[in-house]
């Protein structure tokens, strides 16, 4: 290769050095082919846990810093007729072809051919999936949606619809954070973290958005399972901690707090944590509601709630209604939607809250009056906010 094109190649590689530094959590590998006539001399660059690089080339492995990449590759390219480079990070591939004629660069999404995707019939009707088979195969296999052959398991169609609908419901929240350089998501009571793995894929691979995920759970078993899945998928932008969410203090700003099917007052712990860290958005899908069932007492309701099943259902409504009103009083705009069909589970309500102001005095007064009228003392305020 001539010196002019070597200089062009080196200039591009210097930009790639900075990209590697900025995207260390997403970097996967660089594959290189040096060519001289018909002979091909392959090389591969990988990254270790300390973000240093190593090149496997010509039977040797050499370690080096990211800022040395351009010099190493371009110096070797001088000996050959052409060079082909495939840079790969999560969601993106950059292909460089350089020879005596010039240097060509091409960017493309790192996704598989959608034409290979299998048709899926959904109980909620055929839909245009956001997390597509053919694009997200590695992820969908890891969480058990797909077979090894890449087909949706019959008994997992409903689960597939649920996780895709979750991402759909998150789109409005993500739009609110469109100007954030990085979105940090905290999952309270994460379990095996299926939904946050899916959201991670959507943010980084589809939207090309820098993101970081933190999962908290009291169970060591599920935390270890989540760590294993993250390692298998190469999702280095995730961390998991076995801890009590009530006492967790994050070491970085949190943008979104998620709590899915946390039992009873565990949902209140998650809401309180989101409030304490001043999260821009809080998403909760509550599970069982036991706390207010034994507390609330409102004389006009007595002819109705003498029926136990109605008293329990009313407790559910009051619990989530007061949660929403408390969030509104603290400056959150709150909406409630059905996350999944009530045929699957009656615990299908999703609370979505986005911070829009510092406080709402009217909502605060309405909350205060309702608490007094119903003769209740909600855990969200009593125990977790210290009010």
C-alpha positions as CSV (number, residue, x, y, z in Angstrom):
1,X,0.0,0.0,0.0
2,X,1.2,3.5,-0.7
3,X,2.0,6.1,2.0
4,X,-0.9,8.3,1.2
5,X,-3.5,5.5,1.8
6,X,-1.6,4.3,4.9
7,X,-1.9,7.9,6.3
8,X,-5.7,7.8,5.6
9,X,-6.0,4.4,7.3
10,X,-4.0,5.6,10.3
11,X,-6.2,8.7,10.6
12,X,-9.3,6.6,10.7
13,X,-7.8,4.2,13.2
14,X,-7.0,7.1,15.5
15,X,-10.7,7.8,15.5
16,X,-11.4,4.2,16.2
17,X,-9.0,4.3,19.2
18,X,-11.3,7.0,20.8
19,X,-14.4,5.0,20.0
20,X,-12.9,2.0,21.8
21,X,-12.2,4.2,24.9
22,X,-15.7,5.7,24.8
23,X,-17.4,2.3,24.2
24,X,-15.3,-0.1,26.2
25,X,-18.4,-1.7,27.8
26,X,-19.7,-2.5,24.3
27,X,-16.5,-3.4,22.4
28,X,-16.5,-7.0,21.2
29,X,-13.6,-7.6,18.8
30,X,-11.6,-6.5,15.7
31,X,-10.9,-9.0,13.0
32,X,-8.2,-8.1,10.5
33,X,-7.0,-9.7,7.2
34,X,-3.7,-8.5,5.7
35,X,-3.4,-9.6,2.1
36,X,-0.4,-10.0,-0.2
37,X,-1.4,-11.3,-3.6
38,X,-3.6,-14.4,-2.9
39,X,-2.1,-15.0,0.6
40,X,-4.1,-13.9,3.6
41,X,-2.6,-13.2,7.1
42,X,-5.4,-13.0,9.7
43,X,-5.2,-11.1,13.1
44,X,-7.7,-10.6,15.9
45,X,-7.9,-7.9,18.6
46,X,-9.7,-8.5,21.8
47,X,-10.1,-6.6,25.1
48,X,-9.4,-7.8,28.7
49,X,-11.1,-6.9,31.9
50,X,-8.9,-3.8,32.4
51,X,-9.8,-2.4,28.9
52,X,-6.4,-3.2,27.5
53,X,-6.1,-4.8,24.1
54,X,-4.3,-7.8,22.8
55,X,-3.6,-8.9,19.2
56,X,-3.3,-12.5,18.1
57,X,-1.2,-12.3,14.9
58,X,1.4,-14.4,13.1
59,X,1.5,-17.0,16.0
60,X,2.1,-14.4,18.7
61,X,-0.1,-12.5,21.2
62,X,0.9,-8.9,21.9
63,X,-0.8,-6.7,24.6
64,X,-1.1,-3.0,24.1
65,X,-3.1,0.1,25.0
66,X,-6.0,1.3,22.9
67,X,-4.0,4.5,21.9
68,X,-1.4,2.2,20.3
69,X,-3.9,0.6,18.0
70,X,-3.5,2.9,15.0
71,X,0.3,2.7,15.0
72,X,0.3,-1.1,15.3
73,X,-2.2,-1.9,12.5
74,X,-1.0,0.8,10.0
75,X,2.7,0.0,10.4
76,X,2.0,-3.7,9.6
77,X,-0.3,-2.7,6.7
78,X,2.7,-1.1,4.9
79,X,4.0,-4.6,4.2
80,X,0.9,-5.7,2.3
81,X,-1.2,-5.0,-0.8
82,X,-4.4,-4.5,1.1
83,X,-6.1,-4.8,4.5
84,X,-9.6,-5.6,5.6
85,X,-10.8,-4.6,9.1
86,X,-14.1,-5.6,10.8
87,X,-14.6,-3.6,14.0
88,X,-17.5,-4.9,16.1
89,X,-19.3,-3.6,19.2
90,X,-22.8,-4.3,20.4
91,X,-25.2,-3.1,17.8
92,X,-22.7,-1.8,15.3
93,X,-20.1,-3.1,12.8
94,X,-17.6,-0.9,11.0
95,X,-15.9,-2.3,7.9
96,X,-12.7,-0.9,6.5
97,X,-11.2,-1.9,3.2
98,X,-7.9,-0.3,2.2
99,X,-5.7,-1.0,-0.8
100,X,-3.7,1.0,-3.5
101,X,-6.9,2.5,-4.8
102,X,-8.0,4.1,-1.5
103,X,-9.7,3.6,1.9
104,X,-13.4,2.7,2.1
105,X,-15.4,2.7,5.3
106,X,-18.9,1.3,5.8
107,X,-21.1,1.3,8.9
108,X,-23.8,-1.3,9.4
109,X,-26.1,-2.6,12.1
110,X,-24.9,-5.7,13.8
111,X,-28.1,-7.6,13.4
112,X,-29.0,-10.8,11.6
113,X,-31.1,-11.0,8.4
114,X,-34.7,-10.3,9.3
115,X,-35.9,-12.4,6.4
116,X,-34.9,-15.4,8.5
117,X,-37.3,-14.4,11.2
118,X,-40.1,-16.9,12.0
119,X,-43.7,-15.8,12.0
120,X,-45.2,-15.7,15.4
121,X,-49.0,-15.9,16.1
122,X,-49.8,-13.9,19.2
123,X,-52.8,-14.2,21.5
124,X,-53.0,-10.4,21.3
125,X,-53.0,-10.5,17.5
126,X,-50.2,-10.4,15.0
127,X,-48.0,-7.5,15.9
128,X,-44.8,-5.8,14.6
129,X,-42.3,-6.8,17.2
130,X,-39.8,-4.4,18.6
131,X,-37.5,-7.3,19.7
132,X,-37.4,-9.3,16.6
133,X,-36.6,-12.9,15.9
134,X,-33.7,-12.8,13.5
135,X,-32.3,-9.6,15.2
136,X,-32.2,-10.6,18.9
137,X,-31.7,-14.4,18.5
138,X,-28.8,-14.6,21.1
139,X,-30.8,-12.7,23.7
140,X,-34.1,-14.6,23.0
141,X,-32.3,-18.0,23.2
142,X,-30.6,-17.0,26.5
143,X,-33.8,-16.1,28.2
144,X,-35.5,-19.2,26.8
145,X,-37.9,-17.8,24.2
146,X,-36.2,-19.5,21.2
147,X,-35.1,-23.0,20.6
148,X,-31.5,-23.6,19.6
149,X,-32.7,-23.6,16.0
150,X,-34.1,-20.1,16.4
151,X,-37.8,-20.9,16.5
152,X,-40.2,-19.5,19.1
153,X,-41.2,-22.2,21.6
154,X,-44.9,-22.8,21.6
155,X,-45.1,-22.4,25.4
156,X,-43.2,-19.1,25.3
157,X,-45.3,-17.1,22.8
158,X,-47.2,-15.5,25.7
159,X,-43.9,-14.6,27.4
160,X,-42.5,-13.2,24.2
161,X,-45.5,-11.0,23.8
162,X,-45.2,-9.8,27.4
163,X,-41.5,-8.7,27.1
164,X,-42.1,-7.0,23.8
165,X,-45.1,-5.2,25.1
166,X,-43.0,-4.1,28.1
167,X,-40.5,-2.4,25.7
168,X,-43.4,-0.8,23.8
169,X,-44.8,0.7,27.0
170,X,-41.3,2.0,27.9
171,X,-41.0,3.9,24.6
172,X,-42.6,7.1,26.0
173,X,-40.3,7.0,29.0
174,X,-37.2,6.6,26.8
175,X,-38.3,9.5,24.6
176,X,-38.4,11.7,27.8
177,X,-34.7,10.8,28.2
178,X,-33.6,11.3,24.6
179,X,-31.2,14.0,25.4
180,X,-29.4,12.0,28.1
181,X,-25.9,10.8,27.1
182,X,-26.3,7.6,29.1
183,X,-29.5,6.1,30.6
184,X,-29.0,4.3,33.9
185,X,-31.7,1.9,34.9
186,X,-32.1,0.4,38.4
187,X,-34.2,-2.8,38.6
188,X,-35.5,-3.4,42.2
189,X,-36.2,-7.1,43.0
190,X,-34.8,-8.0,39.6
191,X,-35.1,-11.8,39.8
192,X,-33.5,-13.2,36.6
193,X,-33.8,-9.8,35.0
194,X,-35.4,-10.9,31.7
195,X,-37.1,-7.6,31.1
196,X,-34.0,-5.5,31.8
197,X,-32.0,-7.7,29.5
198,X,-34.5,-7.1,26.8
199,X,-34.6,-3.3,27.5
200,X,-30.8,-3.3,27.4
201,X,-30.8,-4.9,23.9
202,X,-33.4,-2.4,22.7
203,X,-31.6,0.7,24.0
204,X,-28.1,-0.3,22.8
205,X,-28.6,-2.5,19.8
206,X,-31.7,-0.9,18.3
207,X,-31.6,2.7,19.5
208,X,-27.8,2.9,19.7
209,X,-28.2,4.5,23.1
210,X,-25.5,4.3,25.8
211,X,-27.0,2.6,28.9
212,X,-26.1,1.0,32.2
213,X,-28.2,-1.4,34.2
214,X,-28.1,-2.2,38.0
215,X,-30.1,-5.2,39.3
216,X,-30.9,-5.7,43.0
217,X,-32.4,-8.7,44.6
218,X,-32.3,-10.4,48.0
219,X,-31.8,-13.9,46.5
220,X,-28.2,-14.9,45.8
221,X,-29.4,-17.6,43.4
222,X,-31.2,-15.2,41.0
223,X,-28.4,-12.7,41.2
224,X,-25.9,-15.4,40.2
225,X,-28.2,-16.4,37.4
226,X,-28.4,-12.8,36.1
227,X,-24.6,-12.4,36.3
228,X,-24.2,-15.6,34.3
229,X,-26.7,-14.5,31.6
230,X,-24.9,-11.1,31.3
231,X,-21.6,-12.9,30.9
232,X,-23.0,-15.3,28.3
233,X,-24.4,-12.4,26.3
234,X,-21.4,-10.1,26.7
235,X,-23.5,-7.4,28.3
236,X,-20.7,-5.7,30.3
237,X,-22.9,-2.7,31.0
238,X,-24.8,-4.6,33.7
239,X,-24.1,-5.1,37.4
240,X,-26.1,-7.2,39.9
241,X,-26.1,-7.0,43.7
242,X,-27.5,-9.2,46.4
243,X,-28.9,-6.6,48.8
244,X,-32.0,-5.2,50.6
245,X,-33.3,-2.5,48.3
246,X,-34.4,-0.5,51.4
247,X,-30.8,0.2,52.3
248,X,-29.2,0.4,48.9
249,X,-27.3,3.6,48.0
250,X,-26.3,3.9,44.4
251,X,-22.8,5.2,43.4
252,X,-24.1,6.9,40.3
253,X,-27.1,9.0,39.2
254,X,-30.2,6.8,38.5
255,X,-32.5,7.8,35.6
256,X,-35.1,5.0,35.6
257,X,-36.3,2.8,38.5
258,X,-38.1,-0.4,37.6
259,X,-40.0,-2.7,40.0
260,X,-41.9,-5.7,38.5
261,X,-44.2,-7.9,40.6
262,X,-42.5,-6.9,43.9
263,X,-44.7,-8.4,46.6
264,X,-46.8,-6.1,48.9
265,X,-44.7,-3.3,50.4
266,X,-41.6,-4.3,48.4
267,X,-43.2,-2.2,45.7
268,X,-43.3,0.7,48.2
269,X,-39.6,0.2,48.9
270,X,-38.8,0.4,45.2
271,X,-41.0,3.6,44.7
272,X,-39.3,5.2,47.7
273,X,-35.9,4.4,46.4
274,X,-36.8,6.0,43.1
275,X,-38.0,9.0,44.9
276,X,-34.9,9.2,47.1
277,X,-32.5,9.0,44.1
278,X,-34.6,11.6,42.2
279,X,-35.2,9.3,39.3
280,X,-36.6,10.9,36.2
281,X,-38.9,7.9,35.8
282,X,-40.3,5.2,38.0
283,X,-42.1,2.1,36.6
284,X,-43.9,-0.4,38.8
285,X,-46.1,-3.4,38.3
286,X,-47.3,-4.2,41.8
287,X,-48.1,-7.7,43.0
288,X,-50.1,-8.7,46.1
289,X,-51.6,-5.9,48.2
290,X,-52.0,-6.9,51.8
291,X,-51.1,-3.8,53.8
292,X,-54.1,-1.6,53.5
293,X,-56.5,-4.5,53.5
294,X,-56.4,-4.6,57.3
295,X,-56.2,-0.8,57.7
296,X,-58.7,1.0,55.7
297,X,-62.0,1.8,57.3
298,X,-64.6,4.1,55.6
299,X,-68.2,4.1,56.8
300,X,-69.9,4.7,53.4
301,X,-68.1,1.6,52.0
302,X,-69.3,-0.8,54.7
303,X,-72.4,-2.1,52.9
304,X,-70.1,-3.0,49.9
305,X,-66.9,-4.3,51.6
306,X,-68.9,-6.6,53.9
307,X,-68.2,-9.0,51.0
308,X,-64.6,-10.1,51.5
309,X,-63.7,-10.4,47.8
310,X,-64.9,-6.8,47.2
311,X,-63.0,-5.5,50.3
312,X,-59.8,-7.1,48.9
313,X,-60.3,-5.6,45.5
314,X,-61.0,-2.2,46.9
315,X,-57.8,-2.5,49.0
316,X,-55.9,-3.1,45.7
317,X,-57.4,0.0,44.1
318,X,-56.8,2.2,47.2
319,X,-53.2,1.0,47.6
320,X,-52.2,1.8,44.0
321,X,-54.3,4.9,43.9
322,X,-52.6,6.3,46.9
323,X,-49.2,5.4,45.5
324,X,-50.0,7.3,42.4
325,X,-51.3,10.3,44.2
326,X,-48.2,10.4,46.5
327,X,-46.0,10.3,43.4
328,X,-48.0,13.2,41.9
329,X,-47.6,15.2,45.1
330,X,-43.8,14.9,44.6
331,X,-43.8,16.2,41.1
332,X,-44.3,13.1,39.0
333,X,-46.8,12.9,36.1
334,X,-48.5,9.5,36.6
335,X,-50.3,7.2,34.2
336,X,-51.7,3.7,34.8
337,X,-52.1,1.1,32.1
338,X,-52.8,-2.6,31.8
339,X,-49.4,-4.3,31.3
340,X,-50.8,-7.6,30.2
341,X,-54.3,-9.2,29.9
342,X,-56.2,-9.7,33.1
343,X,-56.9,-13.2,31.8
344,X,-53.3,-14.0,32.5
345,X,-53.1,-12.4,36.0
346,X,-55.3,-9.8,37.8
347,X,-52.0,-8.2,39.0
348,X,-51.6,-6.5,35.6
349,X,-51.5,-2.8,36.5
350,X,-48.5,-0.8,35.5
351,X,-47.7,2.5,37.2
352,X,-45.7,4.9,35.1
353,X,-44.3,8.1,36.7
354,X,-42.2,10.8,35.0
355,X,-40.7,13.7,37.0
356,X,-42.0,17.0,35.6
357,X,-41.8,19.4,38.6
358,X,-40.6,19.7,42.2
359,X,-44.0,19.3,43.8
360,X,-47.7,19.4,43.3
361,X,-49.4,21.0,46.3
362,X,-52.9,20.2,45.2
363,X,-52.1,16.5,44.9
364,X,-50.3,16.6,48.3
365,X,-53.5,18.0,49.9
366,X,-55.7,15.4,48.2
367,X,-53.4,12.7,49.4
368,X,-53.4,14.0,53.0
369,X,-57.2,14.2,53.1
370,X,-57.7,10.7,51.6
371,X,-55.3,9.1,54.1
372,X,-57.2,10.7,57.0
373,X,-60.6,9.8,55.6
374,X,-59.6,6.2,55.0
375,X,-57.9,5.9,58.3
376,X,-54.7,4.4,56.7
377,X,-51.0,4.9,57.2
378,X,-49.3,3.7,54.0
379,X,-45.9,2.1,54.2
380,X,-44.5,4.2,51.3
381,X,-44.8,7.3,53.5
382,X,-44.5,5.7,57.0
383,X,-41.5,3.5,56.6
384,X,-39.6,4.3,53.4
385,X,-39.9,8.0,53.0
386,X,-39.7,8.8,56.7
387,X,-42.6,11.2,56.6
